[in-house]
């Protein structure tokens, strides 16, 4: 890639990032289709949805992604992952695709196109899986970790939960008797399946930040079930299940932290 192509790529990353931010701001401030994102979510009531405060993580995600956007403009050191042309081009292109999918998903969601929103969300999840597999096997500098891996790890963690929530909303929208009449059972099953997927991903990718993002999401589910303006303790079996999941996820994160510490110690 010559300098002109590299410059165009950097500008595309920057422009698409701001388009994504503008789209999300419009969803909140206008809002799109006369409803906020949370209000759309509330039209598909289910026992897996987290408390509204949990969605504040988007501010953290966009701030971290802004760090990546700025970082990719600086001339990388020889050791940096962005100094590897093939990988840097791939990361920028994947970031652009993920940001476009993020924006398109928001329009689908706001305009109640739930079927389409699931397809877009799954595509976004696949892109983030790909990005994080690249970063999981790469040698990173401290700055690479802070400005490249950390943003995509937290993003991936939240989108993992968002995908499950989106599919759950889809099931509610279809009003399937098998799901609607057994919401407690299916919620517990989804929580446990999510726990297994998340735990395996933390260990496989050696990614504590991903685990912390999902911990926050599970805490949001617990908060919704305990809050008086939520389910107000109506489903104690789900509360117990979420607490167990939170404990296990915390232990998996601690386990990965210890392994990470040992690996660094062995390298030294």
N, C-alpha and C positions, 0 to 999 in steps of 0.2 A: 504493500500500500504506500503510495507517494504522499508527500506532505499535504497536497490539496485534498486528496481523498480522506486523509486522517482528519483534516480540519472540518470537512463536511460532516464526517461521522460524529465528531465532538459537538458540532452545532446541532445536529439532529437529536442527539441525546439530550442536550440542554432544552431545545425547543419542545420536544415531546414531553419532557418532564413538566414543563410549565403548563402545557396543554392539559396534562393529567391533573395537576393541582387546580387549574381553573375549572375543570369539569367537576371535581369534587367540591370546590367552593360553591359552584352554581347549585349543586344538589342540596347544599345546606342553606345558602343565602336566598335563593330565588323562592322556594326550592323547585327543582324540576318536577313537572307534573303536579305541582301543588302539594307535594308531600316530601318530608325529609326521609332520608334513608332508613332511620329508625322507625318512622311511622309506617313505611312500606313493610318493614320486618314485622311490625305489630299486627298487620293484616293477615299474617300467616302464623297465628299463635301455636307454639309447640314447646315442649319441655326441654329442648336442647339449647334454645336461644339464650345467650348470655345477657347480663344486665347492660343497660345503655351506657353506663360509665366505662365499661370494658372497651368500647369502640374508640376511646381516647388514644389507644395504641396507634391509631392511624397517624396521629400527629408525630409520634416517635418514628414511625416507619418513614414518613415523608421527609422528616428532618435527616434521618440516616441516609436516605436515598439522595438528598441534596448534597450530602457529604461526598457521595460517589460521583455525582455530576461535576462538582468542583474539582475533586481529586483527579479525574480523568483529563483535565485540562493541563495539569502540571507535567513537566518532563519527568518521566519515571527514572528511578535509579536502575542500574544494571540488574540488581537483584529483584526488582519489583515484577509482579505478574503482568503488569501493563507494559513492561518492556518486551514481552513476548508477543510479537505482532499478531500471530494467529489467534492467540487467546484473547488479546485485548480487543481485536475486531469482533470476535465471537461474543464477548461480554457486552460490548456496546450494542450490537445488533439484537441480542436477546433482551437487553434492557429496553430498547425501543419497542420491541414486540410486546413485552410485558406491560409497558406503560399504555400502549394502544389498547390492549385487551382490558386493562383496568378501566380505562375511560369508556370503552364500548359496553362493558359489563354494567357500569353505572347507569347508562341510558336504558339498557334492557331491564334492569331492576326497577328503576324509577317509573318506567312506563308499564310495569307489571307483566313483562314478557318473561315469565319465570322459566319456561322451557329453554328459551334462548340463553338466559342468564346462566343456567347450569352448564350448558355447552361451553360458553365463554369462560366460566370459572374453571372448568376442568382443563381448558387449554392454557389458562394462566398458571394453574398448578403444575402442569407438565413442563412449561417453560422454566418455572422456578426450580423444579426438581433437577432439570438439566443444568441450570446455572450452578446450583449448589453441589452437584456431583463434580463439576469442573473444579470448583473451589476447594472441595473436600480433599482432592488428590493433588492439589498444587502446593508448591512451596511458597509461603507468603512472608513478607516482611511485616513488622508491627503495624506500619501504616496501611499495608494491604489489608490486614485483618480488620483494622478499625474502619476503613473507608470503602472496602469492597466486600469482604466476607460478612462482617457484622450486619450491614444493611440487608443483604439478601437472605441471611439466616433468619432474622426477625420477621422479615416479609414472608418468607416461606412458612415459618411457624404459624403466623396468623392466617395465611391463606389456606393452610391445611385444615384449620378449624372452620374457616369461612366456607370452604367447599362442602364440608359435612353439613353445616347449617343451611347452605343453599339447597342441597339435595333434600334436606328435611322439609324446608319450606315448599319445595316442589311436590313432595308427597302430600303435604297438607293441602296444597292447591288442587291436587287431583282428587282429594276427598276419598281416598281409598279406604274402604271399610276395615281391611286387615290392619292398616296402620292407625287409623283414627280410633278404632275400638281397643287398641292395645298400645297406646302411646307410652305408658310407663315401661312396658316390656321392651319396646323398640328403643326407647331413650337409653335404658340401661345397656342394651346390646350395642348401641352406637358409641356410648361412652367407653365401653370396654374395648371394642374394636379400634376406636381412636387411640386409646391408651397403648395398645399393642403396636399399632403403626408408628406412633410418635416415639415410643421407646426404642423400637428397631432403628428408626431414622437417626435418633440422637447418637446411638452407638455406632451405626454404620458410617455416618458422616463426621463423627467425633465433634458434635455440634451442641454445645451447652446453650448458646444464645437461642437456637431454634427451640430447645426444650423450655427455656424461660418464657418465650412468647406463648407457647401452648399452655404452660402453667397459668399464665395470666388469663387465658381464655377459659380454662376450666374453673378458675376462681370466679370468673364472671358468671358462669352457669350456677355455681354454688350461691353466689350473691343474689341472683335472680330468684332462686328457690327459697332463700331465707328471708328476703326483704318483704316488708309489709305491703309495698306497692308492686311486688312480684307475685310469686306463688305462695308466699307467707307460710312456708313449712307444710303445705298440703301433701307433699309427696316425700315423706321421710326416707323411703327406700332409695330414692334418687339422690337425696342429700348424702346419705351414707355412702352410696356408690361413688359420687363425685369426690368425697373426702378421701376415700381409699385411693382413687385414681390420682388425686393431688399428691398424696403421700408417696405413692409409687413413682410418679414422675419426678418428684423432688429427690428421691433416692437414686433414680437413674441419672439425674443431672450431677448429683454428688459423686456417684460412681465414675462418671465420665470425667469429672474434674480431677479426681484422684489419679485416674489413668493418664490424663493429660499431664499432670504434674510429674508422674513417674517417667513418662516419655521424655519430657524436657530435661529431667535430671540425668537420664541415661545418655542423652545427647551431649550434655556438658561433661 
